[in-house]
Amino acid sequence: MNTVQVYIDETLDSQGIDNIKTMVMAMPHVHNVEMNNSMPHDMLVEYDAHHNMPMEIIEKLEDEGIHPDIISA
């Protein structure tokens, strides 16, 4: 499994965090999404190693009006 850390420019409330987590978890090949309410800009996503998920995750978030950046992959 691989992991990507994403920074989200928007300040999200707990409902926004839950919505993003649910949306990303529904993507194929994603196994886990961790977001911390005390650090609402950071998201950690675990995904299948043989898939190019970082760009798919970024594109999905951008389609929803979120402004993400990859911190580490």
N, C-alpha and C positions, 0 to 999 in steps of 0.2 A: 504494500500500500504506500502511496505517496501523500504528502501533505502540502497544502498551500496556505499561506497566511495572507489575508486580504484586509486592507484598510478601507473603511467606508467614510467618505467625507461628511456625510450627513450625521447630525446628532439624532439618535433614535431613542424613542421611549421603549418601555418593555414590550408593548404591543408590536411596534415596528421591528424589534429584534426577533420576536417570535415569528412574525410574518416572513422575514427574510430566511430565518432558519428553516422553517417549513418548506419554503419555496426551493431552497438549495437542496434540502434532503430529498425532495421529490425528483431531482435530476438523476438520470441513469448513471451508474458507476460511483455515485457518492455514498459513502458508508457512515460518515459522522460529520456533524457541524457543531462547533463549540463557539458560543458567544457569551461574554461576561457582561452582566448588567452594569458593573462598575467601570467597565472599559468598553462602551458601546460602539467604538469605532473599529475594534478588532474582531475578525472572524477567522477561525481555523477550520479548514475543510480537509477531511481524509477521503481519498478516492482511489479507484483501481489504478495500479501502476502503469498499465499499458494503454492509458487513454490520456488525451491532451485536455484535461479538465480545466486547468487554470484559465485559458482563454474562453472556454464555454461558460464558466462561472462568471467571468467579467462581463461577457456579452449578455447573459441572462439578467444580471443586476442592472446593467445599463438600459436594457429593454424596459425595466421597471422604474426607470428614472433615478436610479441610485448612481452615485459617482464613486466607483471603487478603484483602488490601485493595488497591485500585487506587491507585498512587502518581501516575501520570500517564497520560494517554490522548491 
